Amino acid sequence: MGRKQKKVAEGPEDPRNTSLSVESVMSHLCPCNKETIVVTLHGATNLPACKDGSEPWPYVVVKTTSEEAKDQNSKAVTSVTTEPTKAPIWGDTVKVEIQAEDVGREDVVLKVVDNKKKEELLSYQIPIKYLRVFHPYHFELVMPTQSGNANEATAKTQLYATVVRKGSFIPRYIGCNHTALEVFLRGVNDPLVNSPSPMVVIARVVPSYKEFRMNRDPDSLGLPITPLSFPAPSMMNFDVPRASQHGCPQLSKPGGPPELPLWNQSFLFQGRDGATSFSDDTALVLEYYASTSMKGSELGALRKPLGISVLPLKSRLYRQMLTGKGLDGLRVERLPITDTKLKTMNRVAPTVDLSFQLLSSERPENFLTPNSSKLLPILDPKILDEKLGSIRESWSKATVSSTRDFSTSTSQEAEEEPLRPLKAREMEMNNYRQAMQKMAKDILSLRKQASILEAENHMLMSRVTQEEMDEEQDNANNMQKLVSMKQKLLLSELDMKQLRDKVQLLQNELIRKNDREKELLLLYQAQQPQAALLKRYQEKLQKMKALEEIVQQQEKVIKKMERVLEDKLREKNEPLLNRLQGKPRVAFPMLSASGLPPGPTGENQSVDLYSVLLAENSRLRAELDKSCHLSAPIILQQQALPDLLANTSDKFNLLAKLERAQSRILSLESQLEDSARRWGREKQDLATWLQEQEYGLQPPSNAIITNLPNPSTHSKDYGRPSKLDPLMPSSETKINKPSDSQQA
């Protein structure tokens, strides 16, 4: 698997400065609204080579993802190894500080960098939100890397680190009166003669020391390593069980010098882990290891401690802590280190001093220090004389040696006494012989009884061992079943959480779609009346267009009729004038344009008649032109129809104008019909009169005067001005059938 080579600006820190900064920090809490991620880099194995194939000279840079995105330099940098290697050992502790509100979005980035070329060799990202507060995680970060040889298989790079997430307060759990138990380990009291190197301490609080001591399996010692496979670690690896048989072990820094190790380190055990529940079987266990065994490849293989110290946390001890003044704590002096080959200069087992106190506040201010621990009351050893196990055995050995010294001194005193008389001495010798014979018989009988008891004991021990083996096998099976059930439970919980998230997502999507559907329905309901109104307006527009076509046809018909009338007048005007000039007919009366009888000459009659006809034609043509001019705004206003309907008041105004326009149109149509009928009758009368004049027929004067149209009346009817209101585009027009004159 190929990797990207990046240049890194951070350089390695001086290891002396790093150790001093870590030693100066004695508080377990962070500032308010902040959190601190403390990372201890132990070592690594099988690191990839540099880009040019050379061995790396590695160190580690720790930063957050926000600092990585902004290309900010980090101060959390380990020291560099003394020489190039692919299996470095650091043992440095660094820390990064973040805001509490950014925990859900931030990750801790661990980058392994080459010191020579500042190239990034490896990069790991650990989500902070998955880390439980104040719980020590001992990780084995596994990253698959492709070897340089094509024939070799894919190798794995391991980076060993301890990560602790610290908050600004200690959480309080239900059922726990106290928040945490603080243990302060000072150091070894007497100098050692066979200590090869500085020692590290693994401290843990076990809920049942009996089970912890009986099992003694490899998992109960050392550090529980949690593997994390990158680039996509599983969330289940960050889960921590509520109760663990082996406790939550914490690792100290190496204590030096080797002859007299001194740690002065404080361990914090939360109430959630059962550290504050004192019982007859709860105990504090301290395991001592050589710091040389803390290599990266051997971090998970710490199986041979140099010694063990056990402090039973019994209920009597709890009551003794509460009786003290000030801090609820005690100081234990000379706690022995058992199961060890370490010896002091006096050839006895070494001892250590430690102090511990109970914390009841979520934000305690007073943590244990070398000075404050000396003020605590000293624990009485009589409280620890019951059920102490190996500690009691070490103390009993000292008492047995003292009794032996006492017996040797009494024998020496007996030899120094003066000799008694011979007879008395013989009597005493006889008495001693008899007593010896009796004692021999008793010894023989006791030996027989002891052999019988040994046989029975052997039989019982074999039964007990068999039962213990069966019980251990059953416990192992039960533990395996329990682990499998827990894994299944975790998987089911994860599936349930995913299903809940999916259901929530679907519900939100359904709600959004319902809201969108409601909006569309409201929009559709709002557009329905507008669509109906638009349809009505379109129908009315079509009717107006049809009416315009009919008016245009009527105009054409009128023009044709005018041309026909002008032709007839042009044909018959000259002969008639000639006849009237040659033979004046006084008996045939004519009406002038003013409505009075014409003069004696025929010329005046024809001129008046022609002027009447021209006036009528001009009036009809003006009305037709006026109707054509009024129809044009209807089409132009129809295009802007949808914009005029935006307001309700505009709609009402348009409806009122529409009603007025409809009434006006109806009145105009009725007037047009009446005018057309009247014009047709007058035309017919004029034609009849012309024919009579042509054939020489003279109707009675009374009839002629009665039938002829009155020019003054005609001009009054057709010349009446008619003011038309402008037609709105929404006005309804009624398409009437053409009248008789229009059909003609």
N, C-alpha and C positions, 0 to 999 in steps of 0.2 A: 504494500500500500504506500503510494507516494505521499509525501508531505510537503507543505509549503515552507520555504525558508524565509524567515522574517528577521529583521534586524531589531534588536532590543537595546534601549537606551540605558536601562538600569544596570548598575554594576554591583559586584558583591560587596557586602559589608565586612567590617572588621569583626571577627568572632569575639573579641574581648568586649567591644561595645555592645554586641547583642546579648551576651551573658549578663553584663551589668544592667542593661535595661530590663531584662526579665527578672533579675533578682530584686530590683528596686520596687517592683510591683507586688504589693502584699494584699490588695483588695481583690475580691472575687466579683464585684459589681462594676457596671459601666456607668458613665454619666447618664443623666436623665434624657429620655427620648433617643438613646443610642444603643447600639449593640456592637460587641466585639467578637471577632472570629480569631481564636488562637490556634495556630497551626504549628505542630512540632514535626519537622522533617527528619526522619530517622535515616533513611538511605534508599537506594534503588539498585536494581539489577538489570542487566541486559539492555543498557541504554543504546540507542542507535548512534551510528557514527556520524561524523560531520559530512558536509556536502562533498568535500574533497576526499572522503574516505579515512581521514585521520581520527584518532581516538579523541573523544570530547574531554573538556576540562569544565565539568558542570557545576552550576549553582542553580538555586530555585528562586523565582520571583513570585510573590503572592500579591494579587490585587483583585478588585471587583470588576464586574463587567462594565459598569459606568466609567471607571477609570481607563479600562481597555478601549472603550469606544472614543473617549476624549484624548487618548494617547498621553495620559498623565503618568509621570514617573511615580513609582511606588517605593516607600521606605521599607516595606516588608521583604527584605532580601536576605538570603542565607549567606554563609561564608562559602568560599570556593575550596575545593579539595586541594591537597598539597601537590598532587600530580595528576596527569590525565588518566582517566579510568572509565570503564563502563559500569562499574559497581561501586558508586561513591557511598560514603558514610558522612552524614552531616551532624545530626543530633542538635540542631538549632531550633529555637522557638521564635516565631514571628507572629505578628497580629495585625489585623486590618479593622478599621472602625467605620461603621455605616450608620445611617439614620434608621430609626425603628420603622418608619413608614415605608422605607424602600426595601424591606426584607423580602416581600413577595415578588419583587422584580429583579433582585440582584442575585448573582452567582459569584462564587469564589473561584478565581482562575489561578491555577498552579502551572507555571511555565518553567520547564527545565531549559537552561540557556548555556551555551558554550562561552567560556570566559574569553577565549582568544578572538573569535570572529563575531561574537555577539549574535550568534544564530540561534533561533528557537528550535530546540530538538523535539520537545513534547509539550502538549498543552492539555490540561484537564479542567473541566468546569463542574463544580459541585453546587447544586441548588441550595441556597441557605434556608428556604422555607421548609425543606424536608428535615432539617436538623432540629432535634429536641434540645431545649435550653438546658445548659449545665450538664449535659450527658457527654461523656468522652467517647468518641468514635475512633476506633483503630482500623484504618482503611488500608487495603491493598489495592491500589489503583492499577488496573490491568489495561494496557493499550496494545492491540496487535500491531506489529511492525513487520514489514517485509524485509527479509534479510538481503544483503547485497549479493549473495550467491544465488543464482537462479535455481540451482539444484537443491538448495536447502529449503526446508519447510518454513512456514510462517512462524516466527518467534514471538514471544510475549515479553513486554517490558513491564516490570513491577516497580511501583513507587510506594514506599511505606510511609504513612503519615498519621498523626493523631490530631483530630479536629475537635474543638470544643467551642460551642456557641454560648457566649455569656451575655446576659441581659442586665437591665438596670434594676431589677428586683427578682427575688426568689419566689416562684409561684407557690401558692398554698393549695394543697390537695384536700379533698373531702376525706374526713376520717383521721386526719393527722393534726395533732395539737401543735406540733413544731414544724418549721419549714425545712430545716436541714441540721445535719450533724457535722461539725467542723473538727478535724483531727490535725494537730500540729506535731510533726515529727522533728525532734531536735537532732539527735545523732547518737553514735556509740559512746559509751561512758569511758571504757578502758582501751588503751592501745592494743592493736592486734599484731600478732607475730607472723601469721600466715595468710595475709590478705594480698592477693596478686595484683589487684587493680581497683580503682574506685567502684563503688557499688551503687546500683539503682534499686529502688523499692517500688513494688507493686502493692497498693493498698486496696482492700475491698471489705465490704460488710456483707457477710453471708447470713441468710435468715436461719439456716440450720447447720451448725458446725458439725454435728454428728454425721449427717449425710455427706457433707463436704469432705470430712476426714475419711469416711468409709469408702467412698467412691475412688478418690485419688486417681481418676482417669486423666489422660493427657489434657482433656478439655478443661479440667478444673484448675489447672496451673497456667501461669503465663498470661498472655494477653489474648482475648478473643478477636481474631482478625476477621474483618468483614470485607470480602472481595467486591470490588466495583468494576464492572466491565464497561469500558468506554468504546465509542463515543456516546452511547445511549445507556446510562446506568438505570437499573430498575428501582422504582420507588419502594419496593418491598425491602430492599437492603437497608433502608433508613429506619425501618420500624423497630421499636424497642419494646420488649414484653414488660408487663407491669411488674411481675415478680420473677427473679432469676435465681436459680440455686447457687450459682457461682458469683452473684453480685455484679456490680459494675466496677471493674478494676480501673484504677487510675495509676499512671506512671509518673514517678518523680524524676528530677534531673540527677545526673551522676553526683554522688557525694564524695568529696575528697578531703584530705589526702587518703591514700589506701590504708595507712596505718591507723588512722582515727577518722572514719567517715563522718561528715557533718552535712546535714541537709537543710534544716531550718525551712521546711516546706509545709504548706497547709493544704489539706485535702478537704473537699466539700462534697458530702453525700446527702442527696435530697431525701425528703420524706416520702416521695413517691416510690423510691427503691426499698422502702422498709427500714431505712437506717435509724429512724427516730422511734421505732417500735421495739422497746427493750423486752426481752423474754429470756427464759432459762437456756435457750439453745442458740440465740443470736450472738455473734462474735465478730470482732474486728481482726482481720488476718493481714499480716505484713509479710511479704515474700521478698527475700534479698537475692539479687543476681549481680554477677560481675558485668560491668559496663562493656567489656569486650565482646560479650555475647549479644549485644544490641545491634548487630549488623543488620543490614537490610534483608539479606537472604535468610537470617536466623531469627528475625523478629517474632515470627509465629512459632518458633521451635524452642521457646524458653520452658524447658521441662525439668531442669535440674537446679532447683534453687540452692543457694549457699546456706540458707537457714530460714526458719519460719518463727514469727512471733504471733501469739494469740492472746487477745484480751476479751474475755467473756463480757457481753453487754447484758447483764441480768437486771431484773427488776429492782433488786437491792441497790445495785449501782445507780439506777435511775433515781431512787429515793435519796441516795446519798448526794447526788448532784444538785437536787432541788433544795437541800438543807443549807447549802453554802450561801454566803453573802455576795452580793454583786453579780458576777457572771455565773451562769448555770453550768459550771465546768469543774473538772478535776485534773490533777496532774499525777501521772504514774511514773515513779522512779524505778529504774533498774528492772524493766520488763525483760525477761530472759529470751534469748534467741535459741530455740531448740532445733533438733534434727540438723545439726551443723557440725562441721569439722573445724570451724574457726575457733581459735584459742587466743586468749589474752596472755600477757606476760606471766600471770599467776597460774596458767594452765587450767583455767576454768572457762566456761561458756560465756560469751560476751552478753552484755545487756544494753538496752536503749532507753532513752527518756522520751516520753510523749505526753501531750496534753490534748484534751478534747472538751468541747462545750456544745450545748444545744442552742440553736437559734430559733427564736419564736417570731421575730419580725420579718416582714417581707423585704425591708430595706435596713438590715442591721448595719450599725456604724462601727462596732468594735469587733474586729477579727483578731485572732490570736497572732501574736508576734513573740519573738524571743524574750522581750521584757514583760509583756502582759501575761505570758504563760507562767512566769515565776510567781505571780500573785495568786494563783489558784491554789486551793487546798490540796494537800497530798492525799492520795487514795490509801486507805488502810488495807494491808495485804490480807487481813483476815476475811475480808469480803470475798476474796477470790480463791479461798481454800477449798471450795466445794466444786466437784465435777470439773476440775481444771485440766484433766487429761495429762498430756505430756509435760505441762508446766509443773504440775504436782509431782510427777515422777522426778524431775530435775531437783526440786526442792527436797524430796525424800532421800535422794542420794546423799545430799549434804548432811542430813541428820544421821544416816547410817554410818558415814565416815567418822562423825563425832563420837558415836557409841563405841566404835572399834577402838578409837584412841583411849576411851575411858577404860575398856577391858584390859588393854595392855598395861596401863598404869597400875591397875589393881594387882596384876600378876607379879610385877616387879616389887611391889610392896610386900607381898607374901614371901618372896625369897629373902628379903632382908630381915625377917623376924628371927629371933634367937631360937636355938634348938631346945625342944622340950625334953622332958625325961623319956627314957627308952620305953618304959611300960606304957606310958600314956600314948606314946607314938605307935606302939604295936596295936593297942586297942583301937586307936584311930584307923590304923591300917586295916584291921579286920572289918571295922565298920565300913571303911571305904570299899573293901573288896565285896562285902555283902551288897552294899549299895550299887557297886559296879555291876555285879551279877544281875541284880534286879533291873538295873537300867538296861543291861544287855538284853534281858528277856523282853523288857518293854520295847526296846529298839527293834528286836526281831518281829515282835507282833505288830509294831507300828509299820515296819517295812512291808509286812504281808498286807496289812490294811492299805498302805500307800500304793503297793503294786495293784491291788484290786481296784482302788480308787483311780489309779492312773489308767487301767484298762477301761473302766467305765467312762472316765473323762475323755480318753481317746475316742471311744465309741460315740460319746455325746458330741465331741468336737467334730468328728467326721459327719455326724448327722447335721450339726449346726452349719458346717461349711457347705454341705450339700444343699441345705435349705437356703443358705445365703446365696449360693450360686444360682439356685432356681429363682430366688427372689430377685437377684440382680438381673437375670435373664428376663424375668417377667417385667422388671422395671425398665430394662432397655427396650423391650417390645412396646411397653406402654408409652415410654418416652417417644419412641419412633412414631407410634400411632398418634400421639399427641401433637408431635411436630407436623405430621402430615395433615392432621385435622386443622391445625392452626394455619397451615399454608392454604388449605382449601377454603377456610373461613376468610382469610385475607383476599384470596382470589374472588370469592363470592362477593365480599364487600366492595372490591374494586369494580366488579361487573355491575353491582347494584348502583354504585355511584355513577358509573358511566350511563346506565340506563336512566337514572334520575336526571342527569344532565341532558340526555337526549330527549326525555319527556318534557323537561322544562323548555328546551329549545323548540320542540314541536308546538307546545302550548303558546309560546310567544309568537311563533310563525302563524298559528291559527288566529290569534288575536289580531295580528297585523292584517291578515287577509280579511277577517270580518270587518275591521274598520275600513279597509279599502272598498269592500263590497257595499257598506253603508254609504260611503262617499259617492260611489258610482250610482247607487239608487237615488240618492238625493239629487245628484246632478241630472239624472235621467228625468226625475219628476219635475225638476225646474225647467228642463228643456222641452217637456211635452207641450205646455201652453204656447211657448214660443214657436215650436214647430207647427202647431195647428194654426197660429196666427200668420206665420209665414206662408203656409199653404193657402190660406184665405186670400192673402195679399197677391199671391201668384195667380190665383183664379181671377181676382179682380183685374189684374194687369192684362191677362189674356182677354177679358171682356172689353177692356178699354182699347186694346189693339183691334179687336173685331169691330168695335164701334168706329174707330178711326178708318178702317177699311170701308165701312158702309158710308161714312161721310164723304170719303174720297170718291166712291162710286156715284154718290148723289151729286157731287160737284161736277164730275164728268158728264152726268146726264144733263145737268143744268147748262153746262157749257155747250153741249150739243144742241139743246133746245134753243139757246140764245143764237147759235149760228144759223139754225133753221129759220128762226124768226127774222133775223137780220136779212137772210137771203130773200125771204118772201117779201119783206118790206122793200128791199132794194129792187125786186122784180116789179112789184105792183105800185111803187110810189110814183114813178114817172108816168105811167099811163093814167093813173088816177089824177095826177096833177094836170095832165094834159086835158083830160075829159072835163075836169072841174073848170079849167080855164076856158075851154071852148063852150061848154054847156054848163053854166053855173046852175046848181040845183039849190034853190033857196029853201025848198020844203024839207030837206034832210038836215036835221040839226046835229051839231057836234059839240062836244064838251072840251073846253080848253084845259090847260094844265092847272089853272087856278080854280076849276070847277064851274066857271061861267060859260054860257053858250058862246061858241066861236063867232068870228066876224063873218061878213058876207063872203069872203073869198075862201076858196078851198085850200089855198096854200097855208093859211093859218091853221086849218084843221089838221092837215097832215103833219105839220111841224109840232103842234101840241101833242098829238098822239105819239109821235116818235120820241119826244122828250119824256113823256110819261113812261114809255117802255124802257128807255135808257136809265131813268131814275130807279125803276123797280129792279132792273138787272144789276145795277151798281150796289143797291142795298143788299140784294141776295148774295152777291159776290163778297161784300164786306162781312156779312154774317158768317159765310163759309170760311173766309180768311181768319176771322176771329176764332172760330171753333178749332181750326188747324193750329193756330198759335197757342191756344190754351191746352192742346193735347200734348205738346212737347214737354212741359215741365213735369207731366205725370211720369214719363219714362225716366227722366233724369232723377226725380226724387225717389223713385222706386229702388234705385241702386243703393241709396243711403238708408233704406228702410230698417235693417237690423240695428243700426246705431241709434235710431230715434226711440227704440223700445227699451232702452236701458233703465229708464225711470218710470215709476207708476204714474206720476202726475203727467208726464208726456203722453202716456197711453190714453189717459182720460181726455186730454186736450185733442189728441188725434181722433178719438172716437166722436167727440162733439163736432169737430170739423167734418168728419166723415158723414155724420147725419145731415149737417147743413148742406154739404155738397150733394148728397143723394136727393134731398128735397129740391135743390136748385136744378139738378139734372132732370128730374121728373117734370118740373114746370117748363124748362126749356124744350124738352121733347114734346110736351103737349102743345106749346106755342108753335114749334116747328111743324107739327102735323096740321094745326089749324091754318098756318100761313101757306103750307103747301096746297091744302084743299082750296083755300080762297084764291090762290094764284092760278090753280088749274081751272077753276070756274071762270075767272076773269079772262084767262087766255082763250078758253072755249068761246066766251061771249065775243071777244074781239075777233076771233076767227069767223064767227057767224056774221058779225057785222061787216067784215071785209068782204065776205062772199056776197052778202046782200048788196053791198055797194058795187061789187063787180058785175053782178047780173042786173042791176038797176032796180032792185026791190026797195021800196020805201015803206017801212013799217010806220004805223001811226007815231006821231010825235010823242005822244004820252008814253008809248011802249019803249021807244028809243031812249027817251030820257030816263025811264025807269030801269032799263036793262044795263045801260052803260055804267061802268064803274066810275065812282067819283074819285077824281085824281087827288082832291084834297084829303078825302077820307083814306084813300089807299096810301098816300104818302104819310098820313098821320099814323096809320096802323103799322106800316112796315118801317117807317122812319123813327119809331119810338126807340130811344136808346135803352139798351138792356145791359146793366152792369153785372157781369158774371164774376163770381168769386173764384179765385184760383183753385183748381181741383187738386186735392191731396192724393198721394199715391195709394192711400188706403181706402179711398172712396169707392163704393160699389156703383157700378154702371150697369144699367139695364139695357140689354140689346133688344130693341123693338123691331118689329117687322116693318119693312118699308111701306110707306103709305101708297095710296093709289097714284098720286103724282109721281112718286119715286119709281114705282113699277113702270109707269108710262115713260 
